[in-house]
Amino acid sequence: MSGAKPPRTDGLAARDGLRALWTLRHGTPGLYEALEIARAGLGNVFELGFGRFRPIVVASPQGLREALVERREEFGWRPEGDPAVRLFRRSILVTDGDEHDRARQAMAPAFEPARLRAAAPAVLAVTDDELDGWPAEGRVEAVEAMRRVAWRSFELVFFGYDLRGEELERTLPGLLAALRYIGPGVWVLRGRAGGVPRRVRPLEAHVRGVIAERKGQPAEPPTMLDLLLEAFDDERVRDHALTMLIAGHDTSTAQLSWALHLLARSPEWLARATREARRAPDGERLAGVRADDLPVIDAVLKETLRLWPPIHVGGRWSLRETELDGYAIPAGQRVMLSYFLAQRDPAAWAAPGRFDPGRWLDGGGAPGPYTYLPFGGGPRNCIGAAFANLEARLVLTRVLQRFDLAVTRRPLRGAMGATLEPRGGLLRVRRR
Ligand code: HEM
C-alpha cells in the first residue's frame, strides 16, 4: 500500500471537533453539518471516527471516479452483517460480480425508454387518485403522501399490480418496519444487525402474494416482475422484488417530499414552478410532456437532488488493499462515497448550501465530472434513474396543477432513515 493514511476526524482542531460534536447532538441538520465541518478541516477524503465505526469518507471527484469506475472491482457493495443483506438476501443490490450482472440484465428491458414512456399514464392515474383524497384546504404530511404515490406507482408499473385500499393499509406498517430496519441504527456501531424483525412480515407476505398472483400470466410486453419470474426461482424473485419495491419508491418519496418542502420555503421558485405547471397540458395529456417542456420544474428537481440526495452515501467495503485519490485503503475497510459532500463542495459549487434551481437553467449544469451523483455513477449506477426523473416530473407538476402550496418559514432538516428524508412539519395546501 503506497498511499498516505487519510486524515482522521480525531485530528480535527479541538474547536472544529467540538463544533462537529455539538451539531451532531443538537444541530440542524446534524450529521450532515458535522460531515461538512470535518471536510472543511480535513479535505475530501478522511476517516470518520465514531467509536468503533471508522469508515473512510470519500467525496473528491477523483476518489469517486476511481471507486465507481476504475477500481470498482476492488470494492464490494455490502458486508455480511448489514441489515440489507439479511432482508434482501441475494438481490441485485447486495450481490457482486456475475450474480449481480445477471439480475441487472434480466431486469434491463423493463427500463427501456419506450417502456418508461408507456408508464406515464399509470403514474398520473395513481397521482390523481391520491390527490383526490387530499383535503380541499388543510395540511398534508409530505413524506407520507408522497410514499403512497411512489409506492403505488412502482407496483402498477413494475409489478402490474394495483395496490390500494385495505391491502395498502395492512402492508404499510411492514414496509415502514423494513425501512427502519435497514436504516442506520446502533447496529452500525456493533457492525452487525440483528435478524429481520417480525414486524416486517406483512410486507413479505404482500410481496409473496403479488408474485403468486402474477405468476403464469405475463403481461405483453412483460413487466419487471414477469422478467424476473422468467429468469429466477420464486425465492430469488422474492429477493429482487422486495429490493426493487424499496429502492424504487423510498428514494422517489424522499425526492418529491424534499421538493415540496423546499418550494414551500422559496416563494420565488414556488411561483415560477406553479406558473409553469399550470401552463403545461393537463389531464392525461401531461403524460407526453418532456423535461425540456418544463425547464423550471426540471431545474427544481435537479437542485433538490443536489442539496438533499435521497441516497446520500454509497456504502462500500474494500475487498483488498487499495487506494482512492492517493490515500491508502486497507483490506476490509468500510468506505462511504459521500454524494452529499460532493454535491456541496465549495471548491466546485457556488453557494453550495443555497437552494438555487437557477444554476440549472440557461445551459447551466454540474461544474465537472463526479461533482453531481444523485444516481451514483459507473456501471452500477441507478437502474431506475430515468423512471425516477419521469415520475418526479409528472407528480410535482400534477400537485402544482391541482393545489396551491402555502409558503412557510418552519425549519427544515434532514433525517437519516433508509434514505435522507425531510422533517419540516405539515404542508398547507388548498385545492384549486
Ligand atoms: C429519486 C429517485 C432515486 C434516487 C435518488 C436513486 C439513487 C440511487 C443511487 C445513488 C444508487 C447507487 C448507490 C451506490 O452507489 O451505492 C442507486 C442504485 C440503484 N437504484 Fe436507484 N435511485 C432512485 C430511484 C430508483 C428507482 C425508481 C429504482 C427502480 C425502479 C431504483 C433502483 C435501483 C437499483 C436496483 C440500484 C442498484 C443498481 C445496481 O446495483 O446495479 N432506484 N440508486
Boltz pocket constraint, residues with backbone or C-beta under 6 A from the ligand:
constraints:
  - pocket:
      binder: B
      contacts: [[A, 92], [A, 93], [A, 104], [A, 158], [A, 244], [A, 247], [A, 248], [A, 249], [A, 251], [A, 252], [A, 255], [A, 305], [A, 309], [A, 310], [A, 311], [A, 313], [A, 314], [A, 315], [A, 373], [A, 374], [A, 375], [A, 376], [A, 377], [A, 379], [A, 380], [A, 381], [A, 382], [A, 383], [A, 384], [A, 385], [A, 387], [A, 388]]
      max_distance: 6.0
